[in-house]
Amino acid sequence: MLIRFLALLTVMMVAPAFASQELYVPPRSLELKVVLNGNKGVNHWFSAEIKSLIGSLRDVKVYYEASDGLDCDTAPAPTEILAEGETKTFEFGVRLSEKQAADPNTWVRFRVEYLPDYEAIKSRIGSDQKTYADENLRSQLLEIIDQNSSAGARATDAIRHFFKKSEE
């Protein structure tokens, strides 16, 4: 639900039909990074990082995914809690042919599903009067966050790596 809300906000903020309408988006809960560490033949090794930016993320599930025809390692068991400021690194491998690695449409995705720390998000919004200056818009955002919290809505974030010919 939170992801749908964020997508809706993004569309509404950039679409010309809504140019006169202003909406607030919640602050980011996490930061993701993925790096290709190396390869040998068909085997490619990646490291991926999750950093909690606001509050403690709970029930963090990671997924390694790739375009059709690629074989990714199995993702680890969920992380129960990732505390604010904490970074967790994951290592995984992907198997792909030279032809697949040369295709600019070939990708590997590191996806994360988690339960945000809604109280920490609300606190950050409430204390940031500069970013969330309009009281009505801030109240609308806080109401949506309360609804997501009550529903136990999970959030999803992802980052992709696209292969380039020079990486093979």
N, C-alpha and C positions, 0 to 999 in steps of 0.2 A: 504494500500500500504506500509506503514511504517512497519507493522508487517511482511508482505511478505519479505521486504528487510532485516529485522532483522533475520528472519528465514533462508533466503538464506545465510546471512553472517555467521550465526552459523554453518550451514552445511559446508560451504566452509572452515571455520577455523578448523574444526575437521576432515574432510574427508581426508584420506591418499592421494587420488589422487590430492588434492590441497595443499599438505604439503608445497610446495615451494612458494605458493602465500599468501601474507599478505593483509588483509583488515582491515579497521577501522570500528568500530561500534559507533553509537552516545551514549552519556552519558544517563543514565536512567533519565526519567522525573518524575517518582514517585516511592514511596515505598508502598507496601501493607502488611497488617498483618490481620490475622483472628485468633480468640481465642474462644474456647468453654468455656463459662462462667459457665455452669451448666446444669443440667437436672432434670426433675421430670417425671417419667413414660415415655410416648412417646414424651414429649416436651423437646427440647434441645434449649438453648439460646446461641447465638454467638454475639461477637462484632467484627467489622471489621474496619480497619483504612486505610485511604488514606493520604499520605503526599506528597505534591508537592516538588520535589527536584530542579527543574530548571524552572524558569519562572512561569507564571500563566497558569494553565490548564483551558480550557474553555469547557462549555457544557459537564460537567462530568455526565455520566449516569452510575448508578450502577445496578447490577443484582445479585440476589440470586438464585443459581441453585444447583441442587442435582441429584444424581443418580436416576434411574427409581424407582418409587414407593414411593419416599419421597415427602413431602409437605412443601414447603418453603413459608415464608411470602412474600407479595408483596413488591417490591423495591420502594423507595421513588422517588419523582420527581427529575429531573436533578438539579445539582448544577451549576449555571451559571459560577462562577469563583472560583478557588481554588488558592490563591496567593502562591508564592514561600515561602517555609518553613511552610505553614499552614497545619494543620492536621484536618481531619474531621472524626468523628467516627459514625458508623452506628450500630444499634442493630437489630437483626432479630432472628426469631425462625424457627425451623425445627421440623417436626413431623415424627418419625420413630419408628418402633417396636424394641423390644429387640433383635430379630433375625437379623434385618437389622443392628443394631448398632454393633453386634458381627462380622459381615462380613467385612473383611479387604478391600474389594473392594467398600464399601459404602463411598461416599464422598459428601461434600458440597463445592460449589465453590462460591467465591466472585469475580465477573468479573466487570471490569471498562472500559468504552469506553470514550474517551476524545479527544479534539483537543489540541495537544501539542503547546507550545510556541516556534515556530520554530526560531524566532529571538534570543531568549535566548539560544537555543541549538547551533545555529551558532556562537554566541558570545563566548560561553564556549569552543567550539572546536577551534575557532580562537585564544583564549587566552591561551590554554593549549598546548604549544609547546613540552612539555615532552611526553605526551600521544599520541599526533598527530604530531610526529616529521617529518614524510615524507610528503613533500609538495604536491607531486602528489596524494598520497592516501588521504590526507586531502582535497584536491580540489575535488576529486571524491566524497567523502562523503558529502561535502558542496553542490555539484551539485545535488545529490540525495535529500538532505534536501530541497533545493530550489524547486525541482520538486514536492515533497510531499506538500510543503507549497502552491504552486500555485494551486494544485489540491484540497486543503482543506482536505487532507487525515487525517482521524481519527486514533488514535492508540488504541489498546486493550491490557490490561494486566489482569492477573487473578492469584488467589492463591486458592489452595484447602486444605481442611481438610479431612483426612481419619480417620475413626473411628477405635478404638481399643477396644477389649473386656473389658479392665479395665475401660473404660469411662462410661459404663452403670451401 
